[in-house]
């Protein structure tokens, strides 16, 4: 067997030993950390972890103030998105809110 192959075999053996030692110590380390967190009342923020990752869609932005108002129904529209039926195809200057 070549020296290189022997060294590779030793590396594999040592890596297996390291993995086994880690598994053996892991439960003890986790229990110790949990005990200290409970003892001192620490939170994830205290330990320097960021706030929990947000999942799904980002929170909705605050609505824009209304820019147009229907004089008949009192309905308003910000001027963004699809125009409502009461203003679609009409001159928008008639519906502008006085600011």
N, C-alpha and C positions, 0 to 999 in steps of 0.2 A: 504494500500500500504506500502511496506517495505521501510526502509530508503534508502537502496541501489537503489531501483527502482526510488525513488524520486530524488536521486542525478543524476542518469542516465538521467532522464527527464530534469533536470536543465542543465546538460551538453549539451544535444541536443538543448535546447532552447538558451543557451548562444552561442553555435557554430553557430546557424542560425543567431543570432544577429551580431556576429563577421563577418560572411560572407557578410551580408548585408552592414555593415559599410565599409568593404573593397571595395565592389563594388561601393559604393557611393563616396568614396575618390579616387578611382583609376584614374578616368578621370582627376581630378584636379592635382594629383601628376604627371601623364604623361605629361600633358600640361606644368606644371612648369619645369619639367626636359628638355623637348624639347626647351623651351624658353631659359633656361640657356645654353644648348648646342649650340644653335644658337648665343647667345650673346657672348660667349667666344670662339666660333669656335673650339669646341672640337671634337675629333675623337674617335673611339672605342679604338684605341691604347692608347690615352691619358687617357682614363678611366680604363685602365688595362685589357681590353678584348683581348684575343688572336686574331691573324689574322683569317679571315673566314676559316671555315673548308673546306678542299678540298674534292670534290666529284669525284667519278669515279676512273679511274685508276691513279696511281701515275705518275708523269711526267717521260718521258723517260730519261734514263741516257745518258750521252754524249757517242758518238760512240767511239769504240776502234780504235787505229791507225791500219792501214793495216799491216799485217804480210807477206802476200803472194801476188804476182802479176802474172797475166797471161801475158807472153811475147808477145803473138799474139794480144790480144785485149786490153791489158793495164788494164783490170779489176782487182780489188783488193779484198782481203778477210782478215778479222781480225783473223781467226782461230777459231772463236766461231760460234756455230749454225751449221746448215746443210751445208756441203761443196758444193760449186757451181760445176756445171757439168765439168768445165774445169780443176778441180783439183781432183774430186772424183775418188777414186780408183788408183790414181797415186802417185808416190814418191813425197812427199811435199818438199823435200830438193831442188828440181830443181826450185821451185817457191818462195823460201824465199827471202825477200827483204834484201838488204844490208843496215844495219843501220849505 
